[in-house]
Amino acid sequence: MRLRSLFFVLSLAVTAFVRPLPAQTSPVSPAPAAAAETDPWLGTLSALLVDRYKVSGELQLSWNRARPANASAASDLIIINAPAELAPQILVTVRATDEAGRVTDHTVILRAELWRDGWILREPALTASAVDIVSLDTRRFDVLREREAIPADTSAELNFARNVPAGRLLTWRDVVRRPLVRRGQSVEVLATDGNLIITLRALALQDAARGEPVRVRNPDSKKEFIALVVAESRASVRF
């Protein structure tokens, strides 16, 4: 009887030990890219595709169909045809030159993942409140499958466009760019005309965020023109 009781207690301890953690208590990372480490083609193709598409992040490739059996693993590769953009599955035509100088073309199907850091909220957020990076954690996500997620290196000033719960990736649908210039506000405009640089005050006729054009009016001449928002209550224009 005592042995049976001891076995029951140990069973409870093991169950408690292996109980899974709640979802999203720690950053989610991709599985190791073991395939790229063992197949030189995948490593080379990954580098070629990153350069071709100018993407940021960690690109991981795997075979949807195995590498052509008649292609040497040590071949020099160039890509001669590929889709207009990366996708979770892509069809790529590769020209391979082996050690003997033989050249062959192969059409291969690849599975692709592009991993970057994104933002998740520690606490729920309310509509119109500012997105404060200090209150956010990061989590890895696959850009090719979660295209709306906001990369954690985004520098734009943002406000929440709706109430957002804690614990999930922040997406572009959750936010709007925060206006640095508001309609009816007096704005400092740096005007450049050749080597001549002057500063003037103008009235903003619309809201605009950093890097966006804003229509302003000179209060003296009543002339309207377009300037580019560069900071809080500041814009620049070239004449």
Protein Blocks (a to p, Z undefined) as FASTA:
>chain_A
ZZmmmmmmmmmmmmmmmpccdehkbccdddddfklmmmmklmmmmmmmmmmnopacjddd
ddfbdcdfkbcfkbccddfbdcfbdcfbdcdddddddfkopacddddddddddddddddd
fbdcdehiacdfklpccddddfklmmmbccfkbcbdcddfbdcdehiacdfklpccddfb
dghiacdddddehjbccddddddfbdcdehiacddddfklopacddddfbehiacddZZ
